[in-house]
Every structure is written in structure tokens, then in C-alpha cells.
Amino acid sequence: MKRQSIKGLAFIAVAGSLLTSCDLLKDLDYKVTPSPLEMHGDSVKVRVDVTFPEKGIKKKASAEITPMLGSTALKTVTIQGEKASGNGSVIQYKPGGKVVYEDMVAYKPDMEVADLVVTGKVYKGGKEKPGKFEDKKIADATIITPYLVNKDFRVILAKDEFRRVTEETTFAQINYDKGKSVVQANEMKDKDIVDFQNWLAAVQTNPKVNIKTISVVGYASPEGEEDKNNTLSNDRAEAGKKAAMEVAKKAKNDKAQTEVYSLSGRGEDYPGFKRELEASTAISEADKSLVIKVLEMNSDPATRETEMRNMGKTFTELDKNVFPRLRRSEIITTYDLTGYSDEELKAIAASTPDSLNLEELLFTATLVEDLNQKLAIYQVAAKNYADDYRTHNNVGAVLYMQNKMNEAKAAFEKANSVKENPISKNNLGAIAGASGDRAKAKTLLSQAKGAGSEVSYNMGICQIQDGNYADAVSSFGSEASFNKALAQMLNGSATDAVKTVDSSKDKETAQGYYLKAVAAARNNDINAVASNLKSAIAKDGGLKAKAAKDREFLKFAGNATFTGAIN
């Protein structure tokens, strides 16, 4: 907790006079900062300013002073007069002086309601003078408000890519004789045309299928005159459209007999030719290279054809098995397919989940509230799509929500082994943080950048635990949460903390009211302290005992308004 966050408590002097029969030490003044002491990170830092007045220590006297915090001894400091032997801090007989004592110790539970007491030994001429040092309480301990942090580390569900409406296509092809654009009767019996007709018949009454366009593209093979081939490809596109409309008529599909057609003639299909050439096993690699060279070096169609014909058997193979495949029109139907409704997806997931695809499973799991149902869907996804890290990650996320930490950890590790990813790194960091391994949590979270706001939130929890309150405020971002409010208060902004709590879901929870009571104490508002404590205790009776010993309220210990609130 930052010093400036404790208005009125930054420096409290606990003055004491240590008198001995021989006045070896006298009238020492102690100022402890902060007072009460505060737990910061995992430790309690102690600073004591010890002032020696004039003649406060005899010239040949020395003392070993050891602060005790509960049962824990802090480091010993040695102080000596100007003529004493030793290696202690020297205090002049006149005019006196000051010693600044600082130490830090690991916090222990017994320090919460402990006193900070100085004990010691006094020496003269190097010989101890028993009983000449009076033990003295110099401060109260310990404010442990950082322990209010919610260790609600957040896990991330990997997102689905589900789309209710998807754009799909069907494909059919009509082939033509050389130099012709007439559709032969046997072409209409080919499997792709028959499948196209059956599909059109099936979707006619399907409200989930909306035909957007039917593109008919005509092509010619790269031989003959270019102008004729351009015309030929256009004619083949027209012929393909007529054939497609005839197929739609037989299928009784009204949707495919409207103005949904688009036509284009692509002329000579050189990309297709190269593709078919490369696929041929009857032509040597050398001849393939030669054919490509002929095409690239000769722009005149007649010259190209002459050069290819001069290649003998190679041209025969081209003419027999390559060129015919290029004399075609392609019928490409583009349509929107509307998938299952939410209710349909939930029903299928409950009955036959194996029939859903990956994205449908991942999406459907987000539609159900019951964690057992959600887990069951993700487990089906993990079984059927084990090579997708999202399935294992999301199994782990639900297990985490069910507080099954060991099983969740195993699932996150599986996800990260399938594909190293920042989402699962965050989730493993959450596991580490929840189990108390803060160092491991921070390492994993640092590797999870970009996974989501959950990463920063989780890091903010660790930063509160580390005592880095300003960093924590930044990490929590704009979201109003209890932990952000706690970080703001620990960072010195009690007023902002109250505003944040009141904007969060914890506004009317026991912990929300308790935090506002602490903020009110830091602002010296006893009425707000009392009202918020009453509300907190009404929701959680266990907070009565906590408030009674909480050093945040120490200055109100004798105040009737305060005692009335907790009794």
C-alpha cells in the first residue's frame, strides 16, 4: 500500500521514554511508518525513525535494539555513544541524533493483530546491564487489505467460426465436339448433369436454399483461329444456359428458370490447357516443356498450331485426350444455405450430436447454460475433432468452471500440445494462479498476449498480490470490477474505488460493501464506515469478526457509531 494512500496515518509518533536507573538511554522517540503496519505483496515493511535527544545516550553506552512483530524478530540494530567501542551507529552526546531503521519480513497470519514492540539490551563499557531496557510497543499491525483480492482468474473459451448462412456452389460441365456448340444428347446423361438435376429437384421446396446465380462459362481449346474460338466460347456459354434451363425444367425448379444466369465466353483456355498437359502421363516431360515453349514464343494461333502439329505423336495425344477436355461450358450454381436454427441445433446436440460438424458443435455449446450439457457437447467435439485445439481447450474451460482443476489442467495441456496457442496459455496461467503458483501464472500469462481481455485481468490479480497496485489498475482496464476497485484503493484512490464498486456487479454484495467501508475509513467518514459495514455484515455474518480486528478500522475502535455497526 502506498504511503500517500493513508491520509492521517502516514506518520504516527509513538513516543516513549526509556529510563534506566543509570540513565544510559533516555527519552528516545519513535516514529513508525506506516502505522498501523501494512502487508504489501507477501511482506511487511517496517520503517522506524528513532530520535535521540541531547544526552539521550551516555558516551560509553551502547544498545542492541530488536523490533518484534508478533512472534517474529526483525533484524537487530546496534546504537552506541560517541566513546563506546564497536561498529554500531554512533549518536553524539550533544546534540543527540537520529537512526533510521528499515526492515522487511514475510507476512505471517499472527501479524494481523500483533503489536510492533522494541526489545533490547543495554551495555556500558562492553558489559551488559540486565534489566536496563524497557520493552515498548511502538505501533499496531497489520493491515492486510490486499488479501481481499478475488482470485477469480478467468479462462477463455476458444471461439467458433459458425455461420448460419453459408455460400455454397455446385458444379456441372458440358463437353462439345471440335468447332461445335451443339449439346449432344449423351452429354445430358452424364453423372454431373444428372446430379445437378436431382439437386435442383431437392432444393425446390427447401426454404433453406436460396439460389443466387448460375454462371455459365464457355471455353475453347487452343487450336484454330482465335476469333473463331472467341465466338465459339460465347456460343457454348449460350448453349450451356439453354441446357441448364432444360435441366431445371425437368427438375421442376422454378428458382433456376429465372434471370439468375450470367454468361461469359473465355475464349481459348490456356490455363486449362497447361493444367491438363501437366496431368498427362502419355507425354514426356521434355515434350511438355517444348509445348509450353511453343505457346509462350508464338502469339500467332496459326503458328502455334503448326508448331504443335509438327510434334507428331505428342500432338496426336493432345488432339485426342487434352483438347477435348477444354471444349466445354461450366455450370456453376452459387447459393446461400441457411443452417439449423438454435433450437434445432440444441435438439440435435441432445439426440445425435455426432451428426453436427465441428463449428456447429462449438456454437451449440454456447447456447446451453447447464455446465454438464455444455461439457457433453464439447466432449463430443473433442472426440470427433481431436486435431482442433479449440475442442480440448473448451472442455477444460467448462471443467474449470466446475472447479475440477486437475481435469481442466490436463485438457488445457492437451489443447496446447495439439497447437501451441495463447488462449490455452492464459487458461493454464489461470490454473497456476488459482493454485497459488504466482510465478508460473505470470510466466504463462506473459505468453498469452492477444488472447483476450481475460489475460490482462488475470495479470492484474497477480499484480495486486505482488503489491504493484498502479500496474494492476492499468491491467484491469475500463471494466468495473471488485478487483479493479481494490487496486484503485490500494493505489491511493479510495474515492475512485467506491465509484468503481458502485458501477460493478459487486455493488450490493458483502465484499462490495466491505470494500466501501474500508474506503470510507481511509477517507475518515465514520458514518459511511458504519452504514457499509452494517450492509456487509447483513449479507455475510462472518465479516463481523473480521471488521472487529481489521486494522483499517483501528482508529474507530472506541467510536460508538463503529462499535454499534459491528455488534
Secondary structure, DSSP 8 states (H G I E B T S, - for coil): --GGGSTTTS-EEEE-----TT-SB---EEEEESSS-BEETTEEEEEEEEEE-TTSB-TTEEEEEEEEETTEE---EEEEETT--SSSEEEBTTTBEEEEEEEEEE--GGGTT-EEEEEEEEEETTEE-TT-S--EEEEE--B-GGGG---------------SEEEEEEEEEEE--TT-----GGGGGSHHHHHHHHHHHHHTT-TTEEEEEEEEEEEE-S-S-HHHHHHHHHHHHHHHHHHHHHHHHHTT-GGGGSS-EEEEEEEE-HHHHHHHHHH-SSS-HHHHHHHHHHHHH---HHHHHHHHHTTTHHHHHIIIIIHHHHSEEEEEEEEEEE---HHHHHHHHHH-GGGS-HHHHHHHHTT---HHHHHHHHHHHHHHTTT-HHHHHHHHHHHHHTT-HHHHHHHHHHHHHHS--HHHHHHHHHHHHHTT-HHHHHHHHHT-TTS-HHHHHHHHHHHHHHT-HHHHHHHHTT---HHHHHHHHHTT-HHHHHHHHHTSTTTTSHHHHHHHHHHHHHTT-HHHHHHHHHHHHHH-TTHHHHHHH-GGGGGGTT-HHHHHHH-
